[in-house]
Amino acid sequence: MLRMSELVLTDEERARAGERLVALLDRYERGLPESRLLPEPDRDQLATLLADLVPEKGIGVDGLFDRLENTILPNSTTVAHPRFLAYVLGPPNGVAAYAEAVAATINQNCNFWQLSPAASVVERAVLEWLASIVGFPATAKGILTGGGSLATLQALATALDDRVPGFRRTGLQRSAPPLVIYTSVEAHRSVDRAAAILGIGVDHVRHITVDDQNRMDVDALTAVIDADREAGLRPWCVVATCGTVATGSVDPLDAIADLCEEQDLWLHVDGAYGGLFLLCEEMRELMRGAARADSISMDPHKLLFAPLEAGCLLVRDGAKLRAAYAFDSSYLTVAEDPLMTDYMDYGPQLSRSFKALKVWSALQAFGVDSFRVATRRTLELAQHFARGVEATTGLTLLAPVTLTAVCFVVDDASHSDHTKLLETLAAENTALLGPVMINGRHGIRACITNHRTTTEDIDLILARLREVVASRQR
Ligand SMILES: Cc1ncc(COP(=O)(O)O)c(C=O)c1O
């Protein structure tokens, strides 16, 4: 068949692209257990990507797939390897690639109804489901974001709009005492980053001390808020963490919610790592209080194993989210429809990709229970790892294991010994673990947010760690 435009494929090319894609996905999946965790980047090959920027004449479907297979894949990190345990990063679920292909094909612009009716309803369905997991009321609204960092940034912008009179018109360009944010020393850097971006300034972020389980100390929080009020500052917002990035600790959300109510402060819960553990019944008591937050962030690209990027912000009183972001744009309005949500009114973007499709597709294909099972398994594997560490003379846990982060030290090992051990484990393809520092002590962190990890994988890592310890004792 003749090509109708230079930029579409002929029937034959489309069939060939399909064959090559299916073969690539299949080989990738089958090769995972034997694959290298970290590539040994071929610098010359990567340099050619810079040198031959873009060809004047296209290399065609087969040429493209050859380049993908020969240059891109071998120089990419295998995040789906079952012993990839270095970050809070879930490998994509099994239907991710197909949902992404469909999303790219229909290319819905998820900003307003007319451009994306089904996408708008799908996003709303995903958000309503996530809100129900948190226990938010029907007034809640949200938006899918590029990740947890952006969800926190967008939450704090909402809190500014809600709590600072005249914020939309005058911003922070008025002479008023500084606003202050409270979070813990264990909070993610995205809180500082949001404060910097929003013009609050990192000097106005108080990092509250934590208890022996790395949870925000509420007495210390109260004292710091009181001192700030006394000094004439404006306490404004608390960011509590449901699953800290280093140790997975969960701040005392209920007690913090009480304090925020008493003191009239906006409460944002950073649930980027931990929020989705609310899927598991046994975690609900620990996370009680999340439902009382003004806003919460969660990351489907972590524990719903959606491919990057899929974060989520939920605001308990959805009208506040809309008030912070909606601007009239006469050229974009259509008749009201009860099904309709114009997501351009709920966040900073106008053009937006159809992120909800990959989340929704996986929920359809596998069902919620499969995610509950996978999430619960990560919790169990972390406990299994922790028991293995405790049972090994020469290894010591650095922190209680609340969720799936297991932090430990090799006794008497220095920071550089730990760094070398991490390098060795990665180089021999045993596992990719990460460094951690807790209370000034350097150690190692395994974060099990990987639905492919099995008990055998954890046992293999423990066995290797025992060899290392034994060789140190010789
Ligand atoms: C507690 C916490 N908050 C925020 C983030 C940032 O999330 P994202 O990488 O999706 O921006 C992370 C990432 O690991 C996290 O663990």
PDBQT file of the ligand as one rigid body, heavy atoms in Angstrom, charges set to zero:
ROOT
HETATM    1  C1  LIG A 501       8.769   9.492  50.888  1.00  0.00    +0.000 C 
HETATM    2  C2  LIG A 501       8.981   9.919  49.467  1.00  0.00    +0.000 A 
HETATM    3  N1  LIG A 501       8.484  11.102  49.058  1.00  0.00    +0.000 NA
HETATM    4  C3  LIG A 501       8.655  11.545  47.807  1.00  0.00    +0.000 A 
HETATM    5  C4  LIG A 501       9.359  10.811  46.887  1.00  0.00    +0.000 A 
HETATM    6  C5  LIG A 501       9.549  11.348  45.508  1.00  0.00    +0.000 C 
HETATM    7  O1  LIG A 501       8.738  10.674  44.636  1.00  0.00    +0.000 OA
HETATM    8  P1  LIG A 501       8.975  10.783  43.032  1.00  0.00    +0.000 P 
HETATM    9  O2  LIG A 501      10.301  10.126  42.788  1.00  0.00    +0.000 OA
HETATM   10  O3  LIG A 501       7.827  10.054  42.476  1.00  0.00    +0.000 OA
HETATM   11  O4  LIG A 501       8.993  12.225  42.691  1.00  0.00    +0.000 OA
HETATM   12  C6  LIG A 501       9.904   9.578  47.256  1.00  0.00    +0.000 A 
HETATM   13  C7  LIG A 501      10.692   8.784  46.311  1.00  0.00    +0.000 C 
HETATM   14  O5  LIG A 501      11.218   7.750  46.592  1.00  0.00    +0.000 OA
HETATM   15  C8  LIG A 501       9.703   9.109  48.579  1.00  0.00    +0.000 A 
HETATM   16  O6  LIG A 501      10.183   7.932  48.994  1.00  0.00    +0.000 OA
ENDROOT
TORSDOF 0
